[in-house]
Amino acid sequence: MSQPDASLRPVAGTPSQVRTLLEAWESADVEPKPLVVATSGSTGRPKRVVLSRRAMRASADATHARLGGPGTWELDLPPTYVAGLQVLYRTLRGGGGDRRYTSLVPTQLVRAVRERDPGPAAYDAVLVGGGPLDAGVRAEAEAGGVRVVQTYGMSETCGGCVYDGVPLDGVEVRVRDGEVQLRGPVLFDGYEGEPERTAAAYDEGWLRTDDLGEVVDGRLRVTGRRDDVVLSGGLNVPATAVARMLATHPAVSEVVVLGVPDEEWGERVVAFCVADGVPEAELAATVAPREWRPKQWVRLDAVPLLPNGKPDRAALRALA
């Protein structure tokens, strides 16, 4: 394991400690040491992402320009991951203001809608990122007065860099061989101590995301991840697409679909659902073609989450 680089600043601590770090970092007269932000590791080995002030400024300024101006951001996410870090940084960078914003992961919005929490409607915009957002949940939230902005991005792009399918100013998107690729001033400097992994993340200067997608009428539509495709009995099953179909059932409030090792099938498709009192056959009927239907169902009271709000895939696979 490589040793931490003394020329970098790891992001760690409580919200107030991270804010203090950012205040000193933002006020420096010259370009300060880059920050190091850890990823959740939800899709593989965690990474330590190096972010410059130039990139963070580009991201924060483009966000405020897109949303209608700077404002005060409420922190509802851990500050040591990029989404929460950006909430603190945007407030510092924007200098406050009368506008109010917050950033949530889809599960938080789902639970707010389910519990009929009117709080999100009080913000000028609610950014939702970190995973796919069900169209029905979005429609219900918007019917309640919430201005939802669905974001797409990652730690390597200083957080969300595509808002409702449209890249922020200065950001470019392309789809090559089905993979979403990005470039622009918001990109990271690399992975701490991992030059080979950093080099592998790029394709001719474009960041490779491992996400699958398409551009339709000028808007990016993310359809899943390369590692979300479950190879079951010789059939490629797109787990994200199956989850979206299951989510159309009115009784399903949360759902995650994964592949787990299986002696007979190679991998079997498993659906982890929060859906009280609904027969599995009724849920399965929402999935077409039939060959994509889950072979195992795990009922939950709530989907287990990582500290950054993303589904804990390792815990889910252990349940299966």
Secondary structure, 3 states (H helix, E strand, C coil): CCCCCCCCEECCCCHHHHHHHHHHHHHCCCCCCCEEEECCCCCCCCCEEEECHHHHHHHHHHHHHHHCCCEEEECCCCCCCHHHHHHHHHHHHHCCCCEEEEEECHHHHHHHHHCCCCHHHHCCEEEECCCCCCHHHHHHHHHCCCCEEEEEEEHHHCEEEEECCEECCCCEEEEECCEEEEECCCCCCEECCCHHHHHHCEECCEEEEEEEEEEECCEEEEEEEHHHEEEECCEEEEHHHHHHHHHCCCCCCEEEEEEEEECCCEEEEEEEEECCCCCHHHHHCCCCCHHHCCCEEEECCCCCECCCCCECHHHHHHHC
